[in-house]
């Protein structure tokens, strides 16, 4: 186990009707709020009304900035920063999924910063302070509701996507009501599950030895997501199954599961390039790439991949051939993704061999860089992984 | 799953040599510190010197209050409160195990409180503020380093033991270096493991249905503690095994594992009475009581106890007789405790049937009270459990 620090200040308020506490929770942190959200979905569902009623009941003043899109854009972040400064806003309330939360975090860090917020994403300039952020979560997937991270795309520069991680980006609170996820369509539910599974798997596949507790915590979260995704696709209004996925989605990404270990993250980085080509949902891209990545690298540590196959996918171990055991686990994971309606090959999302070189080049960002920690992938490795994903 | 709130602000700083960061960490929170500890052990080990060197290097002023005993006493807490007020102390640094930390928390809550600190423990009066607490942990067991709880005994009243839980009691930081636990003797190591196992099991056995993620997280932590306790007893200087136990001990009690569920806690409450009779170590008392409690109540939910037996103790399920499966799990748990050198019968610690009625009466505290949540135990139930522990 490696030395580590673990800190997570986000207060989770979980359960039925908890969105009605948003006014009281916000009041503890805010004088004036920017209510940040996407489009009309929260108005149609009634959530917008519930949130604004709760803020008004507690006399919390707010202004609004809707319009967050998937792959949240730098231009809207800048607009939000200006709006907050003009109006003396001191707290951002994000109502939505990962994109809305990531956008809210960027605004929160940008308001008190003298320079341009994009500096943080490009050069890692740390914030010295940040406004507080609160969350009412509608999509369990990204885990941004209790994470240190934010991913923003520069819409003036070919949607150049950059991630920034800092403890100050952890929200003050996150309201998680599984009922709010009943209306998620099956495909979006499946994409969310795939994203959650990937967040755990990226942490699981590590070169650090002797990390038994976190191995087992990861396996616990993975099994829960796998089983309950199947339940939710059978019955979208299964509160308990929705609750398991929602809570697992937060635990998957709040950094507990990588304490003492070093995650990989190559699949996430390659997936960002897939999304930029054809706007495939992040979870769908990951469903295609993760098994291919696993297939390509598993021979580097067959014991770890066999453990994963046995403990997560209930494969019977072949102690004489751990790689075979590992491959059977990967096959079952791919079958699972297929069974929940996700694509598992690049062809299904219109990515052809003609795209591979561009994907491989862009993923590395510079000629010297490699991608990932479990195996440091070079261009030719990425090309091989893309071939395995055909 | 039940609605819940989860909040834990404690910054964990984990790994080799991390005690040398204590000065820098303390400086962020403190102007003047009360250094609180037990006896000579930390002086002999060199830890006292490392901690005071680190504080001095960062120019953190401190005064000292040693003398915390197991089952920390109210009189010392009151002495600490007076000392802090006289000297303008604004932060308590606890160097030791659960007793030292619990005592530090009581002082921290007591200093800014107008009334008597014992009010909080007896009547649950919540604090409106509390000094900050930092921890350098030397014994993985109680989990107090990141918990909301503190248990204090009134040494002027027959060591009347009371627990108080409040979010404000969560330490600001906890330094966890597994190397500091190499010198723990085997018996104390085993008692710590039993305490950790009990913290998880108390949360595991619940009437709340559909709590799959937390079931599995509990099982993950239990398996880790069981396996690594055996390793550590073989080789006390096994860093990685010590690290697994230390981190599991914190996760066991930081409230993550009971999100959405209601724990039982009867075994803990009965154990407090055992300790008051013959000063048996808490973990040893729990090793005797937990299996007896499980035996007595498992017929109320054989499926849950069978799940525990199968997933934690690797029992092969007898699907035609889940209670038999459950009992085999309990037997293995008892064998495990015996194998690590703990007592598993009341006779071994000198408790005889003559004590039972007093234990049963005192555990309930008043004629109307019952004990525990999984089954609400009355006196006659406690008597039965004690008989099963003979």
HADDOCK unambig.tbl for C-alpha pairs under 7 A between the chains (distance, minus, plus):
assign (segid A and resid 1 and name CA) (segid B and resid 240 and name CA) 6.29 0.50 0.50
assign (segid A and resid 2 and name CA) (segid B and resid 15 and name CA) 6.91 0.50 0.50
assign (segid A and resid 3 and name CA) (segid B and resid 14 and name CA) 5.47 0.50 0.50
assign (segid A and resid 3 and name CA) (segid B and resid 15 and name CA) 4.25 0.50 0.50
assign (segid A and resid 3 and name CA) (segid B and resid 16 and name CA) 6.63 0.50 0.50
assign (segid A and resid 4 and name CA) (segid B and resid 13 and name CA) 6.19 0.50 0.50
assign (segid A and resid 4 and name CA) (segid B and resid 14 and name CA) 5.24 0.50 0.50
assign (segid A and resid 4 and name CA) (segid B and resid 15 and name CA) 6.56 0.50 0.50
assign (segid A and resid 5 and name CA) (segid B and resid 12 and name CA) 5.43 0.50 0.50
assign (segid A and resid 5 and name CA) (segid B and resid 13 and name CA) 4.61 0.50 0.50
assign (segid A and resid 5 and name CA) (segid B and resid 14 and name CA) 6.04 0.50 0.50
assign (segid A and resid 6 and name CA) (segid B and resid 11 and name CA) 5.80 0.50 0.50
assign (segid A and resid 6 and name CA) (segid B and resid 12 and name CA) 4.98 0.50 0.50
assign (segid A and resid 6 and name CA) (segid B and resid 13 and name CA) 6.70 0.50 0.50
assign (segid A and resid 7 and name CA) (segid B and resid 9 and name CA) 6.79 0.50 0.50
assign (segid A and resid 7 and name CA) (segid B and resid 10 and name CA) 6.51 0.50 0.50
assign (segid A and resid 7 and name CA) (segid B and resid 11 and name CA) 4.59 0.50 0.50
assign (segid A and resid 7 and name CA) (segid B and resid 12 and name CA) 6.32 0.50 0.50
assign (segid A and resid 8 and name CA) (segid B and resid 8 and name CA) 6.90 0.50 0.50
assign (segid A and resid 8 and name CA) (segid B and resid 9 and name CA) 6.20 0.50 0.50
assign (segid A and resid 9 and name CA) (segid B and resid 7 and name CA) 6.77 0.50 0.50
assign (segid A and resid 9 and name CA) (segid B and resid 8 and name CA) 6.19 0.50 0.50
assign (segid A and resid 9 and name CA) (segid B and resid 9 and name CA) 4.91 0.50 0.50
assign (segid A and resid 10 and name CA) (segid B and resid 7 and name CA) 6.50 0.50 0.50
assign (segid A and resid 11 and name CA) (segid B and resid 6 and name CA) 5.80 0.50 0.50
assign (segid A and resid 11 and name CA) (segid B and resid 7 and name CA) 4.59 0.50 0.50
assign (segid A and resid 12 and name CA) (segid B and resid 5 and name CA) 5.43 0.50 0.50
assign (segid A and resid 12 and name CA) (segid B and resid 6 and name CA) 4.97 0.50 0.50
assign (segid A and resid 12 and name CA) (segid B and resid 7 and name CA) 6.33 0.50 0.50
assign (segid A and resid 13 and name CA) (segid B and resid 4 and name CA) 6.20 0.50 0.50
assign (segid A and resid 13 and name CA) (segid B and resid 5 and name CA) 4.59 0.50 0.50
assign (segid A and resid 13 and name CA) (segid B and resid 6 and name CA) 6.69 0.50 0.50
assign (segid A and resid 14 and name CA) (segid B and resid 3 and name CA) 5.48 0.50 0.50
assign (segid A and resid 14 and name CA) (segid B and resid 4 and name CA) 5.24 0.50 0.50
assign (segid A and resid 14 and name CA) (segid B and resid 5 and name CA) 6.02 0.50 0.50
assign (segid A and resid 15 and name CA) (segid B and resid 2 and name CA) 6.91 0.50 0.50
assign (segid A and resid 15 and name CA) (segid B and resid 3 and name CA) 4.25 0.50 0.50
assign (segid A and resid 15 and name CA) (segid B and resid 4 and name CA) 6.56 0.50 0.50
assign (segid A and resid 16 and name CA) (segid B and resid 3 and name CA) 6.64 0.50 0.50
assign (segid A and resid 210 and name CA) (segid B and resid 240 and name CA) 6.13 0.50 0.50
assign (segid A and resid 212 and name CA) (segid B and resid 224 and name CA) 6.48 0.50 0.50
assign (segid A and resid 212 and name CA) (segid B and resid 244 and name CA) 6.89 0.50 0.50
assign (segid A and resid 213 and name CA) (segid B and resid 220 and name CA) 6.64 0.50 0.50
assign (segid A and resid 213 and name CA) (segid B and resid 221 and name CA) 6.18 0.50 0.50
assign (segid A and resid 213 and name CA) (segid B and resid 224 and name CA) 5.65 0.50 0.50
assign (segid A and resid 213 and name CA) (segid B and resid 244 and name CA) 6.19 0.50 0.50
assign (segid A and resid 213 and name CA) (segid B and resid 248 and name CA) 6.86 0.50 0.50
assign (segid A and resid 216 and name CA) (segid B and resid 220 and name CA) 4.94 0.50 0.50
assign (segid A and resid 217 and name CA) (segid B and resid 217 and name CA) 5.54 0.50 0.50
assign (segid A and resid 217 and name CA) (segid B and resid 220 and name CA) 5.60 0.50 0.50
assign (segid A and resid 220 and name CA) (segid B and resid 213 and name CA) 6.64 0.50 0.50
assign (segid A and resid 220 and name CA) (segid B and resid 216 and name CA) 4.95 0.50 0.50
assign (segid A and resid 220 and name CA) (segid B and resid 217 and name CA) 5.61 0.50 0.50
assign (segid A and resid 220 and name CA) (segid B and resid 220 and name CA) 6.81 0.50 0.50
assign (segid A and resid 221 and name CA) (segid B and resid 213 and name CA) 6.19 0.50 0.50
assign (segid A and resid 224 and name CA) (segid B and resid 212 and name CA) 6.50 0.50 0.50
assign (segid A and resid 224 and name CA) (segid B and resid 213 and name CA) 5.65 0.50 0.50
assign (segid A and resid 240 and name CA) (segid B and resid 1 and name CA) 6.29 0.50 0.50
assign (segid A and resid 240 and name CA) (segid B and resid 210 and name CA) 6.14 0.50 0.50
assign (segid A and resid 244 and name CA) (segid B and resid 212 and name CA) 6.90 0.50 0.50
assign (segid A and resid 244 and name CA) (segid B and resid 213 and name CA) 6.19 0.50 0.50
assign (segid A and resid 248 and name CA) (segid B and resid 213 and name CA) 6.87 0.50 0.50
